[in-house]
């Protein structure tokens, strides 16, 4: 992805930003691709295993775990499985574990936190795959563009992607011109008419 999450968020009209609590688990992690959503019951990661088997290469898993953050829903084994399927990354409103191993594997993970506690795999607990999912105040639909970087994670509705990418390029061009003016000695007060 040529544009960062902040640029895309601004170009989209300041929509689609996931909670600032969702952060990359290691420096330098970036991910971009269509959303494959997962609704998982708390303390159970069976639906994540199911999701890995259903994805297409390039998908980004977007996972809600029902507000329970004191378990590691994802770890090294699932990371290796995801990489073998060509999954582009994981965004989870929950915790993961095996952070050092995941970083060494180079798989981008954006999570609320880390937890050493494990999860169950109870087949009777309800969940869902690839359905529209409320993720904080953002509704994530299958196929929406998900972009994560050091600044955070943004979700762009799939029907708006072309327009948002065009507006992102316009923003980048405008900012490049502003930076050139700053290098020549103008101030932000003058450029933005703030004085």
N, C-alpha and C positions, 0 to 999 in steps of 0.2 A: 504494500500500500504506500503510495507516494505522499499521503497526507496523514498528519498526526490526529489523534483523537480530539484534541482541543479545536483544531481547525475544522474538522468535520462537524463537531458539535455546533460551532458558531455558524458555519455555512448552512446547517440544517434548521437554523432559527432557534438555536439553543434548546433543542429537544434531544432526547435519547441518551443523556448522560446517566450511567449507572451510579450507584452510591459511591462516594469517595472512599468508603471503607473497603471496596473491592480493589485490591492492588496486586501488581505483579509480585510473585514470591521471590524473585531475584532480579538484580539489575540487568538491563538490556533485553528483557523479554518483550517481544511484540507478537501480535497475532492479528490476522484479518481473514475473514471468510464468511460464508453464509451460516446463519444460526441453525443448529440442530438442538431443539429444546428438550429438557429432561425435568420432569417433576418427580422428585424422590421423597418418600416418606422420611421423617427424621430417624437418624441412627441406622439407616439401611441403605446400602449402595447397590443393591441388585439391579435397580433401574439404570444405573450408570453402566454396568456390565452389558445390559441389554442394548443400551444406546450405542456403545462402541461397535457392536455387531451390525448395526443398522445404518451407520453413517456412510457418506460418500467422501472420497478424498477431498481435502480442502475445507471440510466443515469445521466449525467451531462449536464445541459443546457448550451450551448455556444451561446451567443447572440451578434449580431452586430446591432446597432441602427442608423447607417448612419452618425456617427460623431456628433450627438447632445447630449451633456452631461448635459444640464441644465434642466433635468426633472428626476424624480424618477420613473423608469419603473417598479420597483418591490418593494413590501412592505410586511407587515405582513400577509395580507389576502392571497396573492399569495404564501407566504412561507408555510402557513398552508396547502393550497391546494397541494403544491409540496410534502410536507412531507407525506400527505395522499396517494399520488401516489408512494412513495418510491424513489423519485428523490434524487440523492446523493449530488447535489450542483448546484450552478449557477456561471457562469463566464460571465460577461457582459462588453463589451467595451462601457460603459455608466454608469449612476448613479442609485442609489437605494435610498429608504427612509425607515423609521421605523427601523433604525439600531439597537437601543437598544432592540426592540422586537424580531428582527431576531436573535440577539445574544442570548437572553434569550431562544428562541426556539431551539438553537443549530444547526441551519441550516447554512452550509458553503456558504458564498457569497464572490466572488472576483469581485471587481468593480473598475471603474476609479474614482468614487467619490460618494458623497452623495448629494441629492437635495430634497428639500421639495416640489418642484413644481410637480403637477400631470401631467398625460398624457390623451389623448383621446382614443377612441375605435372605430375609423372610419372604417366601414366594406369595404369601397371602396378603401382604401389605400393598395397598393401591398406589399406583403412580401413573405417569403418562409419558409418552414419547412424541416429539415433534408436533405439539399442539401449541397454540398461543399461550404465553405464560406471563403472568404479572411478575415483574422483577423490580421490587420497590415500586416507584411510580412510573416505570416504563413497561409497556406491554411488548414483549418480544415474540414475534411470529416466525415460524419456520421460514428460512430463506432470507430473513433480514440480514443486512450487512453488519457484522460485529468487528470492531477495531479496538484493540487494546495496546497500550504502550505505557511508558513511565508515568504519564499524566492521568491515566484512568482508562475506562472502557466506555465506548459510545455505540449505540445501536441505531442504525439508519433503516427506516422502513424500505423494503425491497422495491416498492414502486417509486421511491424518491431518490434512489441511488444515483442515477445519471445526472439529475438536476443538482444534487448535493455535491457531486464530484466537480461539476462545472463551476459551481459557486466557490468551492474550495480552491480551485485554480485561480479564480479571480481574486480571492482573498490573499493567496500567496503572492501573486503579482503585485497587488497593492502594498502589502507589507514589505516586499523587496524594495519598492520605490521609496517607502517611508524610511527604511533603514539606510538607504543611500543618502537621503536628505539629512539624516542624523549624522552620518559620517562626514558630511560637508559642513557641519556646525549648527544646523537648525536645532531647535529644541522641540520636545514633544508638546510643550505649551503652544508654540507657534503652529506646528503642523496640525494639531487637533483643535485649534482655535480656543484654547482654554485660558488664555491670558486676558 
